[in-house]
Amino acid sequence: MTKEIHDYEVRCKTCFKKFTTQLFENHEKNLWLVDKRDWYCEPCKIEHFEKQTSQLAKSHAKIGFPILVGTPKRVAWAEKIRAELINKVNFLKERLIFNDDQEKEISDQAFNLFLQGWQEQTDAKWWIDNKKISVRDISDGIKKLAGS
């Protein structure tokens, strides 16, 4: 069974230029996508993703992460992945409950050591290869560093 290919005319969100795109789902779902999705023509898409990648890189640099090395597409993808993983670490850190200040201090040190390991990763490929790290994996790594 082959899927039908449907052509749809959409408008670029940035420059408002109309262009044609192909979608492969059923017609009803495609109509919904055409209406709800943000569409970018090729030049605007490149500009949009470069801007997004630059913003992520700047925010990561503020918290001690280096610039990533790799092809532009890999770096863009890796920056998004790195942002998601940092959010997972922050999610975990915010939800911890401590019995005393000593536990909190040990936890903070373990989190800092864990993030220092990530800060050494400059290759975009490493982030892409590790995109499926879960909150459980992060928690286990931090527990190991905390010695508990």
C-alpha positions as CSV (number, residue, x, y, z in Angstrom):
1,M,0.0,0.0,0.0
2,T,1.5,3.3,-1.1
3,K,0.7,6.6,0.5
4,E,-0.8,9.4,-1.6
5,I,1.2,12.6,-2.0
6,H,-0.8,15.8,-1.7
7,D,0.4,19.2,-2.7
8,Y,-0.7,22.2,-0.6
9,E,-0.1,25.9,-1.0
10,V,1.0,27.5,2.3
11,R,2.2,30.9,3.3
12,C,5.5,31.7,4.9
13,K,5.1,32.9,8.5
14,T,8.0,35.4,8.1
15,C,7.8,36.9,4.6
16,F,4.2,35.8,3.8
17,K,5.3,34.4,0.4
18,K,3.2,31.5,-0.9
19,F,4.9,28.2,-1.7
20,T,3.9,24.6,-2.3
21,T,4.6,21.8,0.1
22,Q,4.0,18.1,-0.1
23,L,2.3,16.2,2.7
24,F,1.8,12.4,2.9
25,E,-1.0,11.9,5.5
26,N,-4.7,11.7,4.7
27,H,-6.3,14.8,3.3
28,E,-8.2,15.7,6.5
29,K,-5.0,15.6,8.6
30,N,-3.1,17.5,6.0
31,L,-5.7,20.3,6.0
32,W,-5.3,20.5,9.7
33,L,-1.5,20.7,9.4
34,V,-1.6,23.3,6.7
35,D,-3.8,25.4,8.9
36,K,-2.1,25.0,12.3
37,R,1.6,24.6,11.5
38,D,4.1,27.4,11.2
39,W,5.4,27.3,7.6
40,Y,8.7,28.9,6.5
41,C,9.9,29.2,2.9
42,E,13.5,27.8,2.4
43,P,15.4,31.1,3.0
44,C,13.3,32.1,6.0
45,K,13.6,28.5,7.4
46,I,17.4,28.8,7.3
47,E,17.3,32.2,9.0
48,H,14.8,31.0,11.6
49,F,16.8,28.0,12.6
50,E,20.1,29.9,12.6
51,K,18.5,32.5,14.9
52,Q,17.1,29.8,17.2
53,T,20.4,27.9,17.3
54,S,22.2,31.1,18.1
55,Q,19.8,32.0,21.0
56,L,20.2,28.5,22.5
57,A,24.0,28.6,22.2
58,K,24.1,32.0,24.0
59,S,21.9,30.8,26.8
60,H,24.0,27.7,27.2
61,A,27.2,29.8,27.2
62,K,25.8,31.8,30.1
63,I,25.6,28.6,32.2
64,G,29.1,27.4,31.2
65,F,28.5,25.3,28.2
66,P,30.9,25.6,25.2
67,I,30.1,26.2,21.6
68,L,29.3,22.9,19.8
69,V,31.4,21.6,16.9
70,G,29.9,19.9,13.9
71,T,27.9,20.6,10.7
72,P,25.4,23.4,10.9
73,K,22.4,21.0,10.9
74,R,24.0,18.8,13.6
75,V,24.8,21.8,15.8
76,A,21.3,23.1,15.4
77,W,19.8,19.7,16.4
78,A,22.3,19.2,19.2
79,E,21.6,22.6,20.7
80,K,17.9,21.7,20.9
81,I,18.7,18.3,22.5
82,R,21.1,20.0,25.0
83,A,18.4,22.4,26.0
84,E,16.0,19.5,26.6
85,L,18.5,17.6,28.7
86,I,19.4,20.7,30.7
87,N,15.7,21.2,31.4
88,K,15.5,17.6,32.6
89,V,18.3,18.2,35.0
90,N,16.7,21.4,36.3
91,F,13.3,19.6,36.6
92,L,15.0,16.9,38.8
93,K,16.9,19.4,40.9
94,E,13.7,21.5,41.6
95,R,11.7,18.5,42.8
96,L,14.2,17.2,45.3
97,I,13.3,17.4,49.0
98,F,16.1,17.4,51.6
99,N,16.1,16.5,55.3
100,D,18.9,18.9,56.2
101,D,21.3,21.4,54.7
102,Q,24.1,18.8,54.5
103,E,22.0,16.7,52.1
104,K,21.3,19.8,50.0
105,E,25.0,20.7,49.8
106,I,26.0,17.1,48.8
107,S,23.2,17.2,46.1
108,D,24.3,20.6,44.8
109,Q,27.9,19.3,44.5
110,A,26.7,16.2,42.7
111,F,24.6,18.2,40.3
112,N,27.6,20.5,39.6
113,L,29.9,17.6,38.9
114,F,27.3,16.0,36.7
115,L,26.9,19.2,34.6
116,Q,30.7,19.7,34.5
117,G,30.8,16.3,32.7
118,W,28.3,17.6,30.1
119,Q,30.2,20.9,29.8
120,E,33.2,19.0,28.5
121,Q,31.1,17.6,25.6
122,T,31.7,19.9,22.6
123,D,30.9,17.5,19.7
124,A,27.4,17.9,18.4
125,K,27.4,14.2,17.6
126,W,27.7,13.3,21.3
127,W,24.5,15.2,22.2
128,I,22.7,13.6,19.3
129,D,23.9,10.1,20.3
130,N,22.7,10.8,23.9
131,K,19.4,12.4,23.1
132,K,17.4,9.7,24.8
133,I,18.9,10.3,28.3
134,S,16.0,10.2,30.7
135,V,15.4,11.9,34.0
136,R,16.0,8.4,35.6
137,D,19.4,8.2,33.9
138,I,20.3,11.6,35.1
139,S,19.1,10.8,38.6
140,D,21.2,7.6,38.6
141,G,24.3,9.5,37.5
142,I,23.8,12.1,40.2
143,K,23.2,9.5,42.9
144,K,26.4,7.8,41.8
145,L,28.3,11.1,42.1
146,A,26.7,11.9,45.5
147,G,27.8,8.5,46.8
148,S,24.3,7.3,47.8
